[in-house]
Amino acid sequence: KGRFAAGRAKRPRGGGRQLEAGMRGILITCNMNERKCVGEAYSLLGEYGDLLYGPEQFSDHEERLSGSEREEDEDDVEAALKKEVGQIRASTEQKLRRFQSVESGANNVVFIRTQGIEPENLVHHILKDMHATKKKKTRVILRMLPISGTCKAFMEDMKKYTETFFEPWFKAPNKGTFQIVYKARNNSHMSREEVIKELAGIVGSLNPENKVDLNNPQYTIVVEIIKNVCCLSVVKDYVLFRKYNLQEVVKSNKDDTQQNPSSLTEDQNSKVVKSETEEEEKSSKEVKQETD
């Protein structure tokens, strides 16, 4: 029994589940308190997830296992084995749940894996509601970015993956204006300039009518690299929703209080975009230069 307990103690935070290529979910940044961030994320996502998709159905399998364990306490070895099997089964069942926290691989970053939902639709709905009501619902969560796809963070893998990934938004007859925002954490082998150049080139190859727009883009391509995993998403209203920052989106602003998502004029949006960080402005300029 002690051997099984020792094995469990060595498991990394997140129950041994780590962010890897092939996952979809929601990337969340916070300020130092990751445990509280996970709690807030579950609460917020659960609230809006129930509204959009209906209450989640949980199995009572774990509770039945707990009862079975108590009956077998007379034999420590058998009880320990049953408990270990129960945890494996519970872990398998948990993978089927709507939201599941996994180890992101970076400090102050939480990744919530999703099952059976569209993360971009859910996150946009949350931000749209918070933008309209100006009701603050979190304390430690900063940004909440939907991650629609992940691949290995190597240039060849990213090029091959994005050629298909970008199609719903940018392949003819679909088209749109875009910008690219890039962030890398715990990764030193990727080049910002190379990534921006290649991704912008792929968008242009899908349809020559796709153009860079730094003031009022229809789409923002979000590239978040953590260690050897590249997280990707294509989002709307990135500027309007303050770069998907839950703390900023609830603040009142003269230019957007009367605006609906995706309907800012270029003049109004140019005023809002001044809050962009210097790093992201540099990234956007690089995209335009490479595309031109």
N, C-alpha and C positions, 0 to 999 in steps of 0.2 A: 504493500500500500504506500509505503514511504517512497518507493522508487517511482510510482506513478505520480505522486504529488510533486516530487522533485522535477520530473519531466515537464509538468504543467507550469511550474514556476519559471522555467527557462524560456517559455514562449514569449516572443516580443509583444510590445504593446499593439493592440489591434487584433489579438487572438491569432497571430501568425499570418493574417491576411495582409498582403501588400499590394500596392498599386502596380499593375503590370499591363503590358500591351494587350488590347482586346477588351478592356473594361470600358464601360460608360458610366457616367455619374455626374457629381457636382463637386467642383473644387472650391474650397472655402478657406479664406485667409482670416487670421485673427491676431490678437495682440497678447501673446505670452500664455494665455490660459486655454490650452487645447482641449482639456477635459470638459470645461464649461462650454466651449465652442461646439463640441460634439453634442452635448445635451441640448443646446439651443437649436442646433441644426435638426435634430430628430423632432423636436417640438414644432418648429416652423414648417418643416417639410411634411410632417404628419398632418398638421392642420390643413394645409393647402392640398396635399395629396388626397385626403379624404373628400375635400370639396370637389376636386376634379375627377377623381377616379372611384370614389366611394370608399367606405371603410375597408381596411385591410383585414383579411381573414387569417387568424392565427390558429395553428394546430395545438391541441392539448397534449401532444406527444411528450413534450418535456415534462409536463406535470405528472403524466402517468409513469414516466421513468423515475421521477423523484420518489413517488410512492413505492415503486418496486424496490428501490435502493434501501428504503427504511426497513422493509421486510427481510432483507438479506444481510442486515448488519451483524448477524450472529457469526457469519463467516467473513473475516476481514478480507481475505484474498479474493473470494468470489464477489464480495461487495465492491472491491476496488476495480475488478475487471468489468463488472456491470456498469460501474460509474464511468469508466473510461469509454466503453462502448456507447453509453448514453450520450457522452459529450461529443463523440464523433458523429452520431446520428443528429444531435442537435445542431452541430456545426453545418452538416449537410443541409438540414432543413432551413437554417438561418440564411444560407446562400440564396434561397428562393424568396426571401422577404423583400419588400419593396425598397427599403433603405438599409444599407449596411456600411458601417465605418470600416475603412481599411487604412493601413499604415501608408502615409503619403511619401515618406522618404525625405521630408524637409521640415524644418522647424516652423511653427506658426502656420502650418498648412494642414488642413483636414480634407480628406477625400471620402465622400459618401457615394458608394456604389449603388446604382439603381437597377431595378428589375421591373420590366413590364410597363415602363413609362417613358415618355420623351423628356429628357432633362431640360432641353432648351424651352419647351413649352411651359413646363412647370415653373422654372426660374423666371421667365418673362412674365408669367401671370403674377407671381409674388411681387416682383418689382413694380409692375403696372398698378397693382392694388396699393402698395405702400406709397408710390408716387402720387396716387390720386387722393388717398386718405391722409397722408402725412403722419401716419401713426407709427411710432417707433416700436419695433417688436423684438429687437435684439440688443444686447449690451456689448458682447465681445466679438461677434461676427463683423468683419469688415466687408470683404467682397465675396460674392457668391457667383461663380462662373459655371455654366453648364458645360459639360464635356461630352460631346456627341461621339467622339472617336479617339482611340489611342493607338499608337504604334511605337516601334522602337525608335529611339532618338538618334538615328544615323541618317545621313542625307539620302542615301539610296532608298532606304525604307520609307522615309517621309515622302520622297518624290513619287514612288510607286503607289503609296497609300492615298495621297491627296489627289492624284489624277482621277480617282473614283469618288473619293469623299466629297470633293467640291462640286460634283456634277449637279445635284439638286438645285443649287443656287446659280451656278455660273455657266453650265453647258448649254449651248444654243439648243432651242430658242430662248432659254432662260438667260438673263443678263442682269447686271446691276453695278452700281458704284460701290467701291470698297476701300477699306484701309486695313492694315495689318498691325497688330500690337504683339510684341514679343517679350517673353520673360523666361529666363533660365535660372534654375536653382540646383546647386550641387552638381553642376555639369560644366566642364571646361573644354570639351572637345568639339562643341558646336560653335559655329561662327554666325553671329547675328546677321551680318551682311549677306553671307551666303544663303542662309535660310530665307531671308526676306526676298532676295533676288530670285531664288528658285520658285518659291510659292507664288510670287507675283507673276512670274513667267508662265506657270501652270494655269493660273486664272485667265491670263490673256490668251493662252492657246485654246482654252475651252470655248471662248467666244471673243473675238477681237473688239466687240462692243463693250466689254467690261472695262470700266475706267476707274482710276484712282480718284477719290474725292476726300480731301482732308477736312472739309468743313461740314458736309452733310451727307455722309455715306449711307447708302441703304443697308450695307452689311459691314460688320467688323469681324475680321478673321482673328481669332484669339489663339495664340500659340504659347502654351505653357509647358516648358521642359523641366522635368524633375529627374535627376540622375539620368538613367537611360530610357526614360519613357517620355514620349511626346504626346501631350494632351491638346486636342484640337476642338474648336467649335466655330460656328458662324452665327453671329447674333445680330439682332436688330436693336435700335434705340440705345446704343452703347453710350453715346454722349448724353442723351436725354436722361438716362438712368444713372448718370454720374459714374461711368465705367463699372456699372453693376455693383456699386458700393451701397450697402444697406443703411449705413449711417448718414451718407450724404443725400440719398434719394428722398428722404423724408423732410429735408430742409426746404423751406419756401424759397421760390425764385420768381421774380417779376415776369421773366420771359417765358416760363413754362407752366405757370399755374392755370392758364386757360388753354393749354395745348394738349392734344391727345398724342399718345405714342405714335411714332413714325410720321408725325405731321408738322414738325418744326420747319419754319422757313429758313432759308440759308442765312439771312441776316440775324435771326434770333439764335440759330445754332452756332454762328460764329462767335457770339457773345459767351455762350455757355462753354464752348470748346477752349476758352482761355484758361480753364482750370486744369487742362491736360498737363501732365508732368513733363519736364524737359526731356526725360528719357524717351517717353512715348512720342513726343513731337519729333525727336530725332529719327525714331523708327519710321514714322509716317513719311517724313521727307525722303528717307532712303527708298521707301516703296515707290514714291512718285518718280524719283530720279531713275530708278532701275526700269520702271515701266515705260517712261518717256524714251 
